[in-house]
Amino acid sequence: MRDWLRHHPSVRTIRVAASDLNGQARGKRVPVRFADKVLKEGTRFPYSVMNLDIWGEDIEDSPLVFASGDADGVLKPTDRGFLPMPWLDAPTALLPLWMFHEDGTPFEGDPRHALANVVKRFHDRGLYPVCATELEFYLIDDSGRELRVPPSPRSGKRRPGADTLALRALDAFDNFFTDLYDACEAMDIEVETAISEAGIGQFEINLLHSDDVLKIADDTWLFKLLVRGIARRHGFAASFMAKPYDDWPGSGMHMHFSMNDKDGNNVFDDGTAKGSEVFLNAVGGCLRAMPGSMLLLAPHANSYQRFVPGNHAPSGIAWAYENRTAALRIPSGSHKARRIEHRVAGGDINPYLMIAGVLGSALLGIEDALTPPPAVKGNAYAMDLPQLPTTWPDAVAAFENCPDMARIFSKELIENLLRTKRQEIRYMAELSTEEAIELYLDTV
């Protein structure tokens, strides 16, 4: 890690940051001369900082605040090391952190530790998840009273409608995407395809799959910070909020995953198009836990506006082979690449909690040898299916009462997240639609 700074002598300050339960980067600005101290000793935040609401305020009834004297935890560097922050004018490095107790044990309220615990449980069984994420986002001109698609820097014109998989939509913002891809390379975020999507100024970028699940979650978290930052450098906003426009589709975050054994063989593959028993068990686990995990897939008030019939945001609990109307899609192609695509989550998720929830659900399906119902065929939106919670309070209640979530997450994290969301529900009730959009546009 020290070598990175030696090879980047122009860096004058560093940011040290960790993800809170909402996926917000909480941290400090530190002069570079103190970098060695941070690497050796870490730094300190109050435990309560990992459990703030979306406005960055304390949770009123949290035991992490006054009841415990608002005590400090110890933040230590992850194995990611220093990363450039290309969206800032001055050369700056980011050092990702996660939280521990004074005795070196992990703080269970840290979402990155929650994911690490799930990954360890897989590894203890000799299974190694392979994951990838696909993130949709909007480029937005938020300089006026109403949100609009930004004018193209090439033509100066605003496209009046959507242009799905259109090269001209990508070319209109070519400088932005070129800078974004260069920045991803500098930050070691492996990105693949970019496409234009079904909304005005809406795009999707796929992150390359990896068997390093923590890196995939890190990359997804960092990618959201990066996209928003690079967009502002280009004079507009980028937002991962679930539904910025009433009349256009919402933005999702699809997650693909398979499972390898210790020799690198895909245990979801049985040599046929059907998939192995382990694969079916994982499908069954994801389906069973889906209602209880809805709070992780749709964590904010705006999240629930995305679930509009016919807009590729499934609310029915079902799975299918090569069918994008189902909550779980099993992509076609070689059986050797057999995998599950989880299609429910919005772009506004905390990647650590969402990935932990999905993989943890699959693990429970494997542990319990679950058999899923038959795969559906045809338009799942038109079927009479068991439904996911469709309101934020219902999702909170489902998460609280779900036995599967209690088997995936620590009691401390569950209680902290419930307190956070209940406070946000109370405060959000006081905001207008416009105020809510302004809040979520740059945060989630």
C-alpha positions in Angstrom: 0.0 0.0 0.0 2.9 2.4 0.8 4.3 1.6 -2.6 1.2 3.0 -4.3 1.8 6.4 -2.7 5.5 6.4 -3.6 4.5 5.9 -7.2 2.0 8.7 -7.0 4.0 11.6 -5.4 1.5 14.2 -6.6 -1.1 12.9 -4.1 -1.4 15.5 -1.3 -4.4 14.2 0.7 -6.2 10.9 1.2 -9.7 10.0 2.1 -10.4 7.1 4.5 -13.9 5.8 4.2 -16.2 2.9 5.0 -19.7 2.0 3.9 -22.6 2.5 6.4 -25.8 0.5 6.3 -27.2 2.8 3.5 -24.1 2.4 1.4 -23.0 5.9 2.1 -19.2 6.6 2.3 -18.4 7.8 5.8 -14.9 9.0 6.4 -12.2 11.6 6.9 -9.9 13.8 4.8 -6.3 13.2 6.0 -3.0 14.9 4.8 -0.9 12.4 3.0 2.0 12.7 5.6 -0.3 10.8 8.0 -0.9 7.9 5.7 1.6 5.6 7.4 -0.1 6.2 10.7 -3.5 5.2 9.2 -1.9 2.1 7.7 -0.3 1.0 10.9 -2.9 2.0 13.5 -6.1 2.5 11.5 -8.4 5.4 12.4 -11.4 5.8 14.7 -15.1 6.6 14.1 -17.9 6.3 16.5 -19.7 2.9 16.0 -22.9 5.0 15.4 -21.4 6.4 12.2 -22.0 3.0 10.6 -25.7 3.3 11.5 -26.7 6.8 10.4 -29.8 7.5 8.5 -29.8 8.7 4.8 -29.5 12.3 5.9 -26.4 11.4 8.0 -28.1 11.9 11.3 -27.9 9.7 14.5 -30.6 7.1 15.0 -32.6 8.4 17.9 -33.1 5.1 19.7 -29.8 3.5 18.8 -27.8 1.9 21.6 -24.7 2.9 19.7 -25.2 6.6 20.5 -25.8 8.0 24.1 -26.5 4.7 25.8 -22.9 3.6 25.1 -21.3 7.0 25.4 -21.1 7.1 21.5 -17.9 5.0 21.8 -15.4 4.6 19.0 -14.6 1.6 16.8 -11.4 1.0 15.0 -11.3 1.3 11.2 -8.7 -0.7 9.4 -7.8 -0.8 5.7 -9.3 -3.5 3.6 -7.0 -5.4 1.3 -7.9 -3.0 -1.5 -5.3 -0.5 -0.7 -5.1 3.1 -2.0 -7.1 4.0 -5.0 -7.1 7.2 -7.1 -10.2 9.5 -7.0 -10.3 10.7 -10.6 -13.5 12.8 -10.1 -11.6 15.3 -7.9 -9.5 18.2 -9.2 -6.5 17.7 -6.8 -4.7 14.3 -6.9 -6.3 12.4 -4.1 -6.2 8.8 -2.9 -9.1 6.8 -1.3 -8.3 4.1 1.3 -11.3 1.8 1.9 -11.8 0.7 5.5 -14.0 -1.6 7.6 -14.7 -1.5 11.3 -13.4 -3.6 14.2 -13.6 -3.6 18.0 -10.6 -2.6 20.1 -9.7 -6.3 20.6 -9.5 -6.9 16.8 -12.8 -8.7 16.4 -15.1 -7.5 13.6 -17.9 -5.0 14.3 -21.0 -7.0 13.3 -22.9 -3.8 12.3 -20.5 -3.3 9.4 -22.1 -4.4 6.1 -18.8 -5.5 4.6 -18.2 -7.9 7.5 -21.8 -9.2 7.0 -20.8 -10.2 3.4 -17.5 -11.6 4.6 -19.3 -13.9 7.0 -21.5 -15.3 4.2 -18.5 -15.9 2.0 -16.7 -17.7 4.8 -19.7 -20.0 5.3 -19.6 -20.9 1.6 -15.8 -21.6 1.7 -16.2 -23.7 4.9 -18.5 -25.9 2.7 -15.9 -26.1 -0.1 -18.0 -23.7 -2.3 -16.8 -20.6 -4.0 -19.4 -18.1 -5.4 -18.7 -16.4 -8.6 -20.5 -13.1 -9.0 -21.1 -10.2 -11.3 -23.3 -7.1 -11.1 -25.1 -5.0 -13.8 -25.9 -1.4 -12.8 -28.4 0.9 -14.5 -28.2 4.6 -13.9 -29.5 7.9 -15.4 -27.6 10.9 -16.6 -29.6 13.9 -15.5 -29.6 17.6 -15.9 -30.7 18.8 -12.4 -29.9 22.4 -12.9 -33.5 23.5 -13.3 -36.8 23.0 -11.5 -37.5 19.7 -13.3 -35.1 16.8 -14.1 -34.2 16.5 -17.7 -31.9 14.5 -19.9 -28.6 16.4 -20.3 -27.9 18.0 -23.7 -25.4 16.0 -25.8 -22.0 17.6 -25.5 -21.6 16.7 -29.2 -24.8 18.2 -30.6 -26.1 20.4 -27.8 -29.5 18.7 -28.3 -31.6 16.8 -25.7 -32.9 13.5 -26.9 -36.7 13.5 -26.5 -37.1 9.8 -25.9 -35.5 6.5 -25.1 -33.1 4.8 -27.5 -32.6 1.2 -26.3 -29.2 -0.3 -27.3 -28.5 2.7 -29.6 -24.9 3.5 -30.4 -25.8 7.1 -31.0 -27.1 7.4 -27.4 -23.7 6.2 -26.2 -21.8 8.4 -28.7 -23.7 11.4 -27.5 -21.8 11.1 -24.2 -18.6 9.5 -25.5 -16.3 11.8 -23.6 -18.1 10.9 -20.3 -17.9 7.2 -21.0 -14.2 7.4 -22.1 -13.3 9.2 -18.9 -15.4 6.7 -16.9 -13.7 3.6 -18.4 -10.3 5.2 -17.9 -11.1 5.9 -14.3 -12.3 2.4 -13.8 -9.0 1.0 -15.1 -7.1 3.3 -12.8 -9.2 2.1 -9.8 -9.0 -1.5 -10.8 -12.7 -1.8 -11.3 -13.2 -4.3 -14.1 -16.1 -3.2 -16.4 -17.4 -4.7 -19.5 -20.2 -3.6 -21.8 -22.0 -0.3 -21.7 -25.5 0.0 -23.3 -28.2 2.6 -23.6 -31.4 1.6 -21.8 -35.1 2.2 -22.0 -35.3 5.5 -20.2 -34.2 9.0 -21.4 -30.5 9.3 -20.6 -30.5 5.8 -19.0 -27.5 3.5 -19.4 -26.3 0.1 -18.0 -22.7 -1.0 -17.4 -21.7 -4.6 -16.5 -19.0 -5.4 -14.1 -16.8 -8.4 -14.9 -17.5 -11.6 -12.9 -15.1 -12.8 -10.2 -14.8 -15.4 -7.5 -13.6 -12.7 -5.2 -17.0 -11.7 -3.9 -15.7 -9.0 -1.6 -14.0 -7.3 -4.5 -17.1 -7.5 -6.6 -19.0 -5.8 -3.8 -16.2 -3.2 -3.3 -16.2 -2.6 -7.1 -20.0 -2.0 -7.2 -19.8 0.4 -4.2 -16.8 2.2 -5.7 -18.4 2.3 -9.2 -21.4 4.2 -7.9 -19.2 6.8 -6.2 -17.1 7.0 -9.4 -20.0 7.4 -11.8 -21.6 10.2 -9.8 -18.3 12.0 -9.4 -17.3 11.8 -13.1 -20.7 12.9 -14.2 -20.4 16.1 -12.1 -17.0 16.8 -13.7 -18.9 16.7 -17.0 -21.5 19.2 -15.8 -24.5 16.9 -15.1 -25.6 14.4 -12.5 -25.6 10.6 -12.5 -28.1 8.8 -10.3 -28.7 5.2 -9.3 -32.0 6.1 -7.5 -34.6 3.5 -8.3 -37.2 5.8 -10.1 -36.2 9.4 -10.9 -38.9 9.8 -13.5 -42.6 8.8 -13.2 -42.9 8.1 -17.0 -39.8 6.2 -17.6 -38.5 2.8 -16.3 -36.6 2.6 -13.0 -33.0 1.6 -12.6 -32.1 -1.9 -11.4 -29.1 -3.7 -10.2 -29.0 -7.3 -11.5 -26.7 -9.8 -9.9 -25.4 -13.0 -11.6 -23.9 -15.8 -9.6 -22.7 -19.3 -10.0 -20.8 -21.6 -7.6 -17.5 -23.4 -8.0 -16.0 -26.2 -6.1 -12.3 -26.2 -4.9 -11.2 -27.4 -8.3 -12.9 -24.6 -10.1 -15.8 -26.7 -11.4 -19.2 -25.0 -11.7 -21.4 -27.0 -9.3 -24.6 -25.6 -10.9 -23.8 -27.5 -14.0 -24.9 -31.1 -14.4 -24.2 -31.3 -18.1 -27.7 -30.5 -19.1 -29.8 -27.4 -19.6 -31.7 -28.1 -16.4 -28.9 -27.6 -13.9 -27.8 -29.6 -10.9 -29.5 -30.3 -7.6 -27.3 -27.8 -5.9 -28.4 -25.2 -8.5 -32.1 -26.0 -7.8 -31.5 -25.8 -4.1 -30.0 -22.3 -4.5 -33.0 -21.2 -6.6 -35.3 -22.5 -3.9 -33.4 -20.6 -1.2 -33.5 -17.4 -3.1 -37.3 -17.7 -3.7 -38.1 -18.6 -0.1 -36.1 -15.7 1.3 -37.1 -13.2 -1.3 -40.0 -11.5 0.7 -37.8 -11.2 3.8 -34.9 -9.8 1.8 -37.0 -7.2 0.0 -35.6 -4.4 2.3 -32.1 -5.2 1.0 -33.3 -5.2 -2.6 -35.5 -2.1 -2.2 -34.1 -0.1 0.8 -35.7 3.4 0.3 -39.0 5.1 -0.2 -38.4 5.7 -3.9 -37.5 2.0 -4.4 -41.1 0.9 -4.4 -42.1 3.3 -7.3 -40.0 1.1 -9.6 -42.3 -1.9 -9.4 -44.5 -1.0 -12.3 -46.0 -3.8 -14.4 -44.2 -4.3 -17.7 -41.0 -2.4 -16.7 -38.7 -5.3 -16.0 -39.0 -4.9 -12.2 -40.6 -8.1 -11.1 -42.9 -8.2 -8.0 -44.0 -11.8 -8.4 -41.9 -14.6 -6.8 -41.0 -17.0 -9.6 -38.1 -18.3 -11.6 -37.7 -19.2 -15.3 -35.2 -20.2 -17.9 -34.3 -17.3 -20.3 -37.2 -15.1 -19.2 -36.7 -11.5 -18.1 -40.2 -11.2 -16.7 -39.3 -13.6 -13.8 -37.6 -12.5 -10.6 -34.9 -15.2 -11.1 -33.8 -15.6 -14.7 -31.6 -18.6 -15.7 -29.7 -17.3 -18.7 -29.3 -19.4 -21.8 -26.0 -20.5 -23.3 -23.5 -23.2 -22.4 -24.5 -25.4 -19.5 -20.9 -25.0 -18.2 -21.8 -21.4 -17.4 -25.0 -22.2 -15.6 -25.9 -19.3 -13.3 -28.7 -17.4 -11.6 -29.6 -13.8 -12.4 -31.4 -12.1 -9.5 -33.4 -9.3 -11.1 -35.4 -7.7 -8.2 -32.9 -5.1 -6.8 -32.8 -1.5 -7.6 -29.7 0.6 -8.3 -30.1 2.2 -4.9 -29.0 -0.8 -2.9 -26.1 -1.2 -0.5 -24.1 -3.7 -2.5 -22.6 -5.4 0.6 -26.0 -6.1 2.1 -27.7 -7.0 -1.2 -25.1 -9.5 -2.2 -24.9 -10.9 1.3 -28.7 -11.4 1.3 -28.8 -13.1 -2.1 -25.9 -15.4 -1.6 -27.0 -16.1 2.0 -30.4 -17.1 0.7 -28.9 -19.4 -1.9 -26.7 -21.0 0.9 -29.7 -21.7 3.0 -31.4 -23.3 0.1 -28.4 -25.6 -0.3 -28.2 -26.3 3.5 -31.9 -27.1 3.6 -32.0 -29.0 0.3 -34.9 -26.9 -0.9 -36.7 -27.9 -4.1 -38.2 -24.9 -6.0 -41.6 -24.9 -7.6 -41.6 -25.5 -11.4 -40.0 -22.8 -13.6 -42.7 -20.6 -15.1 -43.1 -20.0 -18.9 -44.5 -16.9 -20.6 -45.2 -13.5 -19.1 -44.7 -13.8 -15.4 -46.1 -10.3 -14.9 -49.5 -11.6 -16.0 -49.5 -14.6 -13.7 -51.1 -15.1 -10.3 -47.9 -15.5 -8.3 -47.0 -15.0 -4.6 -46.0 -11.3 -4.3 -43.2 -9.4 -2.8 -43.9 -6.7 -0.3 -45.0 -3.6 -2.2 -44.5 -0.9 0.4 -41.5 0.2 2.4 -43.1 -0.5 5.9 -44.2 -4.0 4.7 -40.7 -4.7 3.6 -39.3 -3.6 7.0 -41.8 -6.0 8.8 -41.0 -8.9 6.4 -37.2 -8.4 7.1 -37.8 -8.3 10.8 -39.9 -11.4 10.9 -38.0 -13.6 8.4 -36.2 -16.6 9.9 -33.9 -16.7 6.9 -32.6 -13.2 7.5 -31.9 -14.1 11.1 -29.7 -17.0 9.8 -27.8 -14.8 7.4 -27.2 -11.6 9.4 -26.1 -10.9 13.0 -28.8 -9.8 15.5 -26.9 -6.5 15.9 -27.0 -5.6 12.2 -30.6 -6.6 11.9 -31.6 -4.4 14.8 -29.5 -1.5 13.6 -30.9 -1.6 10.1 -34.5 -1.8 11.4 -34.0 1.3 13.6 -32.4 3.1 10.6 -35.3 2.4 8.3 -38.0 3.1 10.8 -36.5 6.5 11.4 -36.2 7.2 7.7 -39.9 6.2 7.2 -41.0 8.7 9.9 -38.9 11.5 8.4 -39.7 10.8 4.7 -43.4 11.2 5.5 -42.7 14.9 6.0 -41.1 15.4 2.5 -42.7 16.3 -0.8 -42.0 14.2 -3.8 -39.6 16.9 -5.1 -37.8 16.9 -1.8 -37.5 13.2 -1.8 -36.0 13.1 -5.3 -33.5 15.9 -4.4 -32.5 13.8 -1.4 -32.0 10.5 -3.3 -30.6 11.9 -6.5 -27.0 12.2 -5.2 -27.0 9.9 -2.3 -28.1 6.4 -3.3 
